[in-house]
Amino acid sequence: MKKIISTLLGILGVIALVLSCNNDFLDRQPQGQFSEADVATLDGVNGLLLGAYTMLPGGGLEGQTWHNDIHNWVFNLASDDALKGTDAGDQPEQSFIEAYDFQSFNVHVRDKWRGLYKGVAATNNVINTLEKVEDATEEQKQQIVAEARFLRGLFHFEARKMWRMPTYISDEDFELNDLESTKVPNDREIWPLIEADFEAAAAVLPETQSEVGRPTSWAAKAFLAKAKMYQGWNSDGSANTTKLQEAKPILEDILNNGPFSLEEKYQDNFLVATRNNSESIFEVQYAISSATGDAANRGIGLAHPYTDPWGCCGFYQVSQNLVNAFKTEGGLPMLETFDAEDVPATVDPVTTLSTYDGPLDPRLDHSVGRPGILYKGFKIYQTDFVRDLTYAGPFFSMKHVAEPEAFGQGGWGNLSANNYRIMRLDMIILWLAEVEVEIGDLEVARGLVNQIRARAANPEGFVPLATQGEERNDFTIVDGEAAANYEISEYESPWTDKDMARRAVRFETRLEFSMEGHRFFDLQRWGIAAEVLNQYIQSESEHRTYLEGRSFQEGKNEFFPIPIEAIDRSVKDGQPTLTQDPAY
């Protein structure tokens, strides 16, 4: 990774030279400018490939970072996990997403499209430029193409999650000096093309990479399986058994033959100190130093608590519904009744510790900041973490926040090198459990879910009890005591009811990956978004009154509208080549 960063900084330096040139460039060749001949070398095309990698986090568009962030936190506001947070007047375009008022001119929707297709262009430029390179071996060329196709598949995958009918732009379509070349109609289903990119990458990429951040064949297989899982259900919620059958052997191969294992402690998937661990299949890499945070996870910088040491900006709060989902009964989730009673945010006025003593899944306090509980080693969380308590309530997100040891290194303190674990082994395990429920063995599915629950039950991973010191930021950890009544167990009774098993696997998926940007898209792919989210609105609006009267429209709000800017700019021969989603 150091080699990647070093090369990237060199490229950024050249770009800075170009930008600093004065008007003399009108009369002479500017210093530091790349020509097509300059990049038609092995080093040059590797530089272009690194440029494509820089588009992966989503901050590669001038003038914005969070609109297109790979965490997808803005679009997860449309799920039952998250609330916009901060206050009512801040970033109102996010409020429209939270309220299912999806508009084709929303800047987040617009810039998601722009960012993803800029990434696609970068990968296609790599492939096309490589054809002119003479100082590379055939093996080197194959590896570069495989990495480019992996990235191209990932950019298009993210687009297909967002839009019902996005376009697919191939290297055959793309011509760097022809703006018309990218005006490709969105008149076909692009899933087969996405799968083809991941299949091609998996066939060539090595099983291990010497530099972290580059995909392996295992990563390509994992995203191929994910693409099939996203096609695994029809819009009415019925299973697409063909795609699930295709996904199953890939998932089994990764689980049984891949070099991955679950981390012993759940929280190790969310710390800077434990990046690229044994559970990781592919991570979006971030870097930071005392001098610069330019390569940090800038896109989720706004989603930090409003108190010190962050001080900004209060976005991406947690719903009461999600907090309630972590309640347990007999150590198991309350699949049907979890939202009947709330987990309160009350604290003892003297100790300032949480007064709630009901049984909870321990993953709650690694996922959500709640009053009276130590927040990721910084200090005991209280409602001073929230910008406007009356607006979005008392709970806040946590997983993406760096631990104290990794805080404040360079520039804005909210920036960190906390990687985004976009593909992990626990995802493979729970996807395989989904498949087993639909076309396999319910008991195998139970065993897979129990693997996840057994890890969560490791007491060494429980958040410890901490008592408040004299100063607000002071606390003392009480050795051997947990912060709450953590009670979690495995499913011991055989699974014989398919409907119950399906609910259990999906519930486990929500708990395991809460606030990681996946929930809205999970509801979408399962074909149950309208049912779940309208029920959620009815419940959550009792706490967040601004949600009253809102509704999720089935057949429409599962996907976002194609940005009007993209349609306007797609005009070719007097007609737009992009067609708006008929639902909009």
C-alpha positions in Angstrom: 0.0 0.0 0.0 2.9 2.3 0.7 4.0 1.9 -2.9 0.5 2.7 -4.2 0.3 5.8 -2.0 3.8 7.0 -3.1 2.9 6.6 -6.7 -0.4 8.3 -6.2 1.2 11.3 -4.5 3.6 11.6 -7.4 0.6 11.8 -9.8 -1.1 14.3 -7.6 2.1 16.4 -7.7 2.1 16.4 -11.5 -1.6 17.5 -11.4 -0.7 20.3 -9.1 2.0 21.5 -11.5 -0.6 21.5 -14.3 -3.1 23.5 -12.2 -0.4 26.0 -11.1 0.6 27.0 -14.7 -0.2 30.5 -15.8 -1.4 31.8 -19.1 1.9 31.1 -20.7 0.6 27.6 -21.6 -1.2 29.3 -24.5 2.2 29.9 -26.1 4.2 26.8 -25.1 3.8 23.2 -24.0 2.9 23.3 -20.2 5.3 21.7 -17.8 4.2 18.4 -16.2 1.3 17.7 -18.6 0.7 14.1 -19.6 0.3 13.3 -23.3 -1.1 10.1 -24.6 2.4 9.0 -25.5 3.5 9.7 -21.9 1.0 7.3 -20.4 1.3 4.6 -23.1 4.0 2.9 -21.0 3.9 0.4 -18.2 4.5 3.0 -15.6 2.0 5.4 -17.3 -0.8 2.9 -17.4 -0.2 1.8 -13.9 -0.6 5.5 -12.9 -3.9 5.5 -14.8 -5.0 2.4 -12.9 -4.1 4.1 -9.6 -6.3 7.0 -10.7 -9.2 4.6 -11.2 -8.6 3.3 -7.6 -8.9 6.9 -6.3 -12.5 7.0 -7.6 -13.5 4.0 -5.5 -14.0 5.9 -2.2 -16.3 8.3 -4.1 -14.5 11.6 -3.4 -13.0 12.0 -6.9 -15.4 14.7 -8.0 -14.4 18.3 -7.7 -16.4 20.2 -5.2 -17.9 17.3 -3.3 -17.0 14.3 -1.2 -19.9 12.9 0.7 -22.5 12.9 -2.1 -20.9 9.9 -3.7 -19.3 8.3 -0.7 -18.8 4.5 -1.0 -20.3 4.0 2.4 -23.7 5.0 0.8 -24.7 6.5 4.1 -26.7 9.2 2.5 -28.8 6.7 0.6 -29.1 4.5 3.7 -31.2 7.3 5.2 -34.0 5.7 3.2 -33.7 2.6 5.4 -35.2 1.8 8.8 -31.7 2.0 10.4 -30.8 5.6 9.9 -32.0 9.2 10.3 -30.5 12.3 8.6 -29.6 13.7 12.0 -28.1 17.1 12.7 -31.0 19.6 12.5 -33.9 20.2 10.2 -32.4 22.9 8.1 -29.0 21.3 7.5 -28.6 19.6 4.0 -32.3 19.5 3.2 -31.6 17.4 0.1 -30.9 14.5 2.5 -34.2 15.1 4.1 -35.9 14.4 0.8 -34.1 11.0 0.6 -35.1 10.2 4.1 -38.7 11.0 3.3 -38.8 9.0 0.1 -39.2 12.1 -2.0 -36.6 11.0 -4.6 -36.0 13.7 -7.2 -34.0 13.6 -10.4 -32.3 16.9 -9.5 -31.2 15.9 -6.0 -27.5 16.6 -5.8 -26.7 13.4 -4.1 -28.4 11.3 -6.8 -26.7 13.5 -9.4 -23.2 13.2 -8.0 -23.5 9.5 -7.3 -24.1 9.0 -11.1 -21.3 11.4 -12.0 -18.8 9.8 -9.6 -19.6 6.2 -10.6 -19.4 6.9 -14.3 -16.2 8.9 -13.9 -14.8 5.7 -12.3 -16.1 3.7 -15.2 -14.3 6.1 -17.7 -11.1 5.8 -15.7 -11.1 2.0 -16.0 -12.0 2.0 -19.7 -9.1 4.4 -20.3 -6.7 2.0 -18.6 -7.8 -0.9 -20.8 -7.7 1.2 -24.0 -4.3 2.8 -23.2 -2.9 -0.6 -22.5 -3.3 -1.6 -26.1 -0.6 1.0 -27.0 1.9 -0.1 -24.3 4.9 -1.9 -25.7 7.1 -2.2 -22.6 4.8 -4.6 -20.7 4.7 -8.4 -20.7 1.6 -10.2 -21.6 1.2 -11.3 -18.0 1.5 -7.8 -16.8 -1.1 -6.6 -19.3 -3.5 -9.4 -18.2 -3.2 -8.4 -14.5 -3.8 -4.7 -15.3 -6.9 -5.5 -17.3 -8.2 -7.8 -14.6 -7.9 -5.1 -11.9 -9.5 -2.6 -14.2 -12.4 -4.9 -15.0 -12.8 -5.7 -11.3 -13.1 -1.9 -10.6 -15.4 -1.4 -13.6 -17.7 -4.2 -12.4 -17.8 -2.6 -9.0 -18.6 0.9 -10.3 -21.4 -0.6 -12.4 -22.6 -2.8 -9.6 -23.0 0.3 -7.4 -25.0 1.9 -10.2 -27.3 -1.1 -10.6 -28.1 -0.9 -6.9 -29.1 2.7 -7.3 -31.0 2.7 -10.5 -33.4 0.2 -12.1 -31.9 0.7 -15.6 -28.5 2.4 -15.6 -26.3 2.3 -18.6 -23.2 0.1 -19.1 -20.2 1.6 -20.8 -17.5 -0.8 -22.0 -14.0 -0.1 -23.2 -15.3 -0.7 -26.8 -17.7 2.1 -26.3 -15.3 4.5 -24.7 -13.0 6.9 -26.5 -11.1 9.3 -24.4 -11.3 12.2 -26.9 -14.9 11.6 -28.0 -17.5 12.9 -25.6 -20.2 11.3 -27.7 -18.7 7.8 -27.1 -20.1 7.6 -23.5 -23.7 8.4 -24.6 -24.8 4.8 -24.5 -28.5 4.0 -24.2 -29.8 2.4 -21.0 -31.9 -0.1 -23.0 -30.7 -3.4 -21.6 -30.3 -5.2 -18.3 -26.6 -4.8 -17.2 -26.3 -7.5 -14.6 -24.9 -10.0 -17.2 -22.2 -7.4 -18.1 -21.3 -6.8 -14.4 -21.0 -10.6 -13.9 -18.8 -10.9 -16.9 -16.4 -8.3 -15.5 -16.1 -10.1 -12.2 -15.8 -13.5 -13.9 -13.0 -12.2 -16.1 -11.2 -10.7 -13.1 -11.5 -13.8 -11.0 -10.0 -15.9 -13.8 -6.8 -13.9 -13.9 -6.2 -12.2 -10.5 -3.9 -14.0 -8.0 -5.2 -15.5 -4.8 -3.0 -13.1 -2.8 -1.6 -9.6 -3.5 1.6 -8.2 -2.2 0.0 -4.8 -1.9 -3.1 -4.4 0.2 -6.0 -2.6 -1.6 -5.6 -4.6 -4.9 -8.3 -7.2 -5.4 -7.6 -10.9 -5.4 -9.4 -13.6 -7.3 -11.3 -14.3 -4.0 -12.5 -10.7 -4.0 -13.7 -11.0 -7.6 -15.5 -14.2 -6.8 -17.1 -12.6 -3.8 -18.5 -9.7 -5.8 -19.6 -12.1 -8.5 -21.6 -13.9 -5.8 -22.9 -10.6 -4.5 -24.2 -9.7 -8.0 -26.0 -13.0 -8.2 -27.5 -12.5 -4.7 -28.8 -9.1 -5.8 -30.7 -10.9 -8.5 -31.8 -13.7 -6.1 -35.3 -12.3 -5.5 -37.9 -11.0 -7.8 -39.7 -7.7 -7.3 -42.6 -9.5 -5.6 -40.3 -11.1 -3.0 -40.3 -14.6 -4.6 -36.9 -16.3 -4.9 -35.1 -16.4 -8.2 -33.8 -19.9 -7.6 -31.7 -19.9 -10.8 -29.5 -17.0 -9.5 -29.3 -18.5 -6.0 -28.2 -21.8 -7.4 -25.5 -20.0 -9.4 -24.3 -18.1 -6.2 -24.2 -21.1 -4.0 -21.0 -22.9 -5.3 -19.1 -19.6 -5.4 -20.1 -18.8 -1.8 -19.2 -22.3 -0.7 -15.8 -22.1 -2.4 -14.9 -18.9 -0.6 -16.0 -20.2 2.7 -14.4 -23.6 2.5 -11.3 -22.9 0.4 -10.6 -19.2 0.9 -7.9 -18.0 3.3 -10.4 -16.2 5.5 -11.6 -16.6 9.1 -13.9 -14.7 11.3 -12.1 -12.3 13.7 -12.6 -13.3 17.3 -14.0 -10.0 18.3 -16.7 -8.3 16.2 -15.4 -4.8 16.8 -12.1 -5.6 15.0 -13.9 -5.1 11.7 -14.3 -1.4 12.6 -10.9 -0.2 14.0 -8.0 1.4 12.2 -5.6 -0.8 14.1 -7.2 -4.0 12.7 -7.6 -3.1 9.0 -7.1 -5.8 6.4 -7.5 -8.6 8.9 -8.3 -12.3 8.5 -12.0 -11.6 7.8 -11.4 -9.0 5.2 -11.9 -9.9 1.5 -11.8 -6.4 0.0 -11.4 -3.0 1.7 -11.6 0.5 0.4 -8.2 1.8 1.6 -7.7 5.1 3.3 -4.5 6.7 4.5 -3.6 9.7 6.6 -0.5 11.3 8.1 0.4 14.3 10.3 0.8 16.3 7.1 -2.2 15.4 5.0 -5.6 13.8 5.1 -6.2 14.0 1.4 -6.4 10.2 1.1 -8.5 9.8 4.3 -12.2 8.7 4.5 -13.4 12.2 3.8 -16.8 11.2 2.4 -18.2 10.2 5.8 -16.6 13.1 7.7 -19.9 14.8 8.3 -21.2 11.7 10.1 -19.5 12.3 13.4 -20.8 13.5 16.7 -21.4 17.1 17.4 -19.3 17.2 20.6 -15.6 17.3 21.0 -13.2 16.0 19.8 -15.1 16.0 16.5 -17.4 19.0 16.7 -19.1 18.3 13.4 -21.5 17.6 12.0 -24.1 15.4 13.5 -25.3 13.6 10.4 -26.3 9.9 10.2 -28.1 9.3 13.5 -29.7 6.0 14.4 -33.4 5.2 14.5 -35.2 4.0 17.6 -36.4 1.1 15.5 -32.8 -0.2 15.0 -31.9 0.2 18.6 -35.0 -1.9 19.5 -33.9 -4.6 17.1 -31.0 -5.5 19.4 -33.2 -6.6 22.2 -33.1 -10.3 23.0 -35.3 -12.8 24.7 -33.7 -16.0 25.9 -30.6 -14.8 24.1 -32.4 -14.7 20.7 -33.7 -11.8 18.6 -37.3 -10.8 19.0 -38.2 -11.4 15.4 -41.8 -10.3 15.5 -42.1 -8.1 18.7 -38.8 -6.2 18.9 -40.4 -2.9 18.2 -43.3 -3.2 20.7 -41.4 -1.5 23.5 -38.5 1.0 23.2 -35.0 0.7 24.6 -34.9 4.0 26.5 -32.1 6.5 26.5 -32.5 7.3 30.2 -29.5 7.6 32.5 -29.1 7.6 36.3 -28.9 11.3 37.3 -26.0 10.5 39.7 -23.9 7.9 37.9 -25.0 9.1 34.4 -25.0 5.4 33.3 -27.8 3.8 31.3 -30.8 2.7 33.4 -31.9 0.1 30.9 -31.2 -3.4 32.2 -33.1 -5.5 29.7 -31.1 -8.2 27.7 -29.4 -6.9 24.6 -27.3 -8.2 21.8 -23.7 -7.0 22.5 -23.3 -5.7 18.9 -25.6 -2.8 19.7 -22.9 -0.9 21.6 -20.4 -1.5 18.9 -22.8 -0.1 16.3 -24.7 2.7 18.1 -23.8 5.4 20.6 -26.4 5.5 23.4 -26.5 7.4 26.6 -24.5 6.0 29.6 -22.3 3.7 27.5 -18.6 4.1 26.6 -18.4 5.3 22.9 -15.5 3.6 21.1 -13.0 4.4 23.9 -13.5 8.2 23.8 -15.8 9.0 26.6 -19.2 8.0 28.0 -21.8 8.8 25.4 -24.5 11.3 26.5 -27.0 13.5 24.5 -24.4 16.2 24.1 -23.2 14.1 21.2 -26.3 15.2 19.3 -26.8 18.5 17.6 -30.6 18.8 18.0 -32.1 16.2 20.4 -35.7 17.1 19.6 -35.1 16.6 15.9 -33.5 13.2 15.4 -33.3 11.8 18.9 -30.6 10.5 21.2 -28.7 7.8 19.3 -25.7 8.1 17.0 -23.7 6.0 14.5 -20.3 4.6 15.4 -18.7 2.0 13.2 -16.9 4.3 10.8 -15.5 6.5 13.6 -11.8 5.9 14.3 -10.7 4.9 17.8 -8.9 7.5 19.9 -5.4 6.1 19.0 -6.1 7.0 15.4 -7.9 10.3 15.9 -6.6 13.7 14.8 -3.7 12.8 12.6 -3.6 15.6 10.0 -6.1 18.3 9.3 -9.7 17.9 10.3 -10.0 15.5 13.1 -12.9 13.7 11.6 -10.7 12.3 8.9 -9.1 9.0 9.5 -7.6 5.9 7.9 -10.4 3.7 9.0 -10.9 1.5 5.9 -14.4 0.6 4.6 -14.7 -3.1 4.8 -16.9 -3.5 1.8 -16.5 -7.3 1.5 -16.0 -9.6 4.5 -16.4 -13.2 5.4 -19.4 -12.6 7.6 -21.2 -11.4 4.5 -20.4 -14.6 2.6 -21.6 -16.7 5.5 -25.0 -14.9 5.8 -25.5 -14.9 2.0 -24.9 -18.6 2.0 -27.5 -18.9 4.8 -30.0 -17.0 2.7 -29.4 -19.5 -0.2 -29.7 -22.5 2.1 -33.1 -21.3 3.4 -34.4 -20.9 -0.2 -33.0 -23.9 -2.1 -30.9 -25.9 0.5 -31.1 -27.1 4.0 -32.6 -25.1 6.9 -30.3 -26.8 9.4 -27.2 -25.8 7.4 -28.6 -22.2 7.4 -29.0 -22.4 11.2 -25.4 -23.5 11.6 -24.2 -20.6 9.4 -26.1 -18.1 11.4 -24.8 -19.6 14.7 -21.3 -19.0 13.5 -22.0 -15.3 13.4 -23.8 -15.3 16.8 -21.1 -17.3 18.4 -18.6 -14.7 17.5 -20.9 -11.9 18.8 -21.2 -13.8 22.1 -17.5 -13.7 22.8 -17.3 -11.8 26.2 -13.8 -10.5 25.4 -15.6 -8.4 22.8 -18.2 -6.8 25.1 -18.1 -3.1 25.6 -16.8 -2.7 29.2 -18.6 -0.8 31.9 -17.1 2.7 32.4 -17.8 5.2 35.2 -17.8 8.9 34.8 -14.9 10.9 36.2 -15.0 14.4 37.5 -14.4 16.0 34.1 -16.7 15.3 31.1 -14.0 13.4 29.2 -12.7 11.4 32.1 -13.8 7.8 32.7 -12.7 4.7 34.5 -13.2 1.2 33.1 -14.5 -1.4 35.6 -12.5 -4.5 35.1 -14.5 -7.6 34.3 -17.9 -5.9 34.0 -19.8 -5.3 30.8 -21.5 -2.0 30.0 -25.0 -3.6 29.7 -26.9 -6.8 30.2 -25.6 -8.5 27.2 -27.4 -11.8 26.5 -26.9 -13.6 23.2 -27.2 -17.3 22.4 -27.2 -19.5 19.4 -30.3 -21.0 17.8 -30.4 -24.4 19.5 -33.8 -25.8 18.3 -33.9 -27.2 14.8 -35.2 -25.0 12.0 -38.2 -26.6 10.4 -40.2 -23.5 9.4 -38.9 -21.9 6.2 -40.6 -18.6 6.8 -39.2 -18.4 10.3 -35.7 -19.3 9.1 -35.9 -16.6 6.4 -36.9 -14.0 9.0 -34.1 -15.1 11.3 -31.4 -14.9 8.6 -32.6 -11.4 7.4 -32.8 -10.2 11.0 -29.2 -11.4 11.6 -28.1 -9.6 8.5 -29.6 -6.4 9.8 -27.9 -6.7 13.2 -24.5 -7.7 11.8 -24.2 -4.9 9.2 -26.3 -2.2 10.8 -25.3 1.4 9.7 -22.8 0.1 7.2 -24.8 1.4 4.2 -26.4 -1.9 3.1 -29.8 -2.0 4.7 -31.8 -0.1 2.2 -30.4 -2.2 -0.7 -31.0 -5.4 1.2 -34.7 -4.6 1.6 -34.7 -3.7 -2.1 -33.1 -7.0 -3.3 -35.4 -9.0 -1.0 -38.5 -7.3 -2.6 -39.9 -6.3 0.8 -38.9 -2.7 1.0 -42.5 -1.3 0.9 -43.8 -3.7 3.6 -40.9 -3.1 6.0 -40.4 0.6 5.5 -44.1 1.7 5.7 -44.4 -0.2 8.9 -41.2 1.5 10.1 -42.5 5.0 9.2 -45.7 4.3 11.2 -43.6 3.4 14.3 -40.7 5.8 14.0 -42.9 8.8 13.3 -44.1 8.5 16.9 -40.7 9.6 17.9 -39.7 11.7 14.8 -42.8 13.7 14.0 -41.3 15.1 10.8 -41.8 11.6 9.3 -45.6 11.8 9.8 -47.5 11.4 6.6 -44.6 10.0 4.7 -44.8 6.8 2.8 -42.7 4.4 0.6 -44.3 3.9 -2.8 -44.1 0.3 -3.9 -42.8 -0.2 -7.4 -41.2 3.3 -7.4 -39.0 4.0 -4.3 -37.0 0.8 -4.5 -34.7 2.7 -6.9 -33.7 6.3 -7.5 -34.5 8.4 -10.6 -31.8 8.9 -13.2 -30.4 12.4 -12.7 -32.0 14.9 -15.0 -28.5 16.3 -15.7 -27.4 12.9 -17.0 -30.4 12.7 -19.3 -29.8 16.2 -20.6 -26.2 15.6 -21.3 -26.9 12.3 -23.1 -28.4 14.0 -26.1 -27.0 12.6 -29.4 -28.3 13.6 -32.8 -30.9 15.7 -31.1 -32.3 13.0 -28.8 -31.3 11.9 -25.3 -29.8 8.4 -25.2 -30.8 7.9 -21.6 -34.4 7.2 -20.7 -35.9 8.0 -17.3 -37.2 5.3 -15.1 -41.0 5.0 -15.9 -41.8 5.1 -12.2 -40.6 8.7 -12.2 
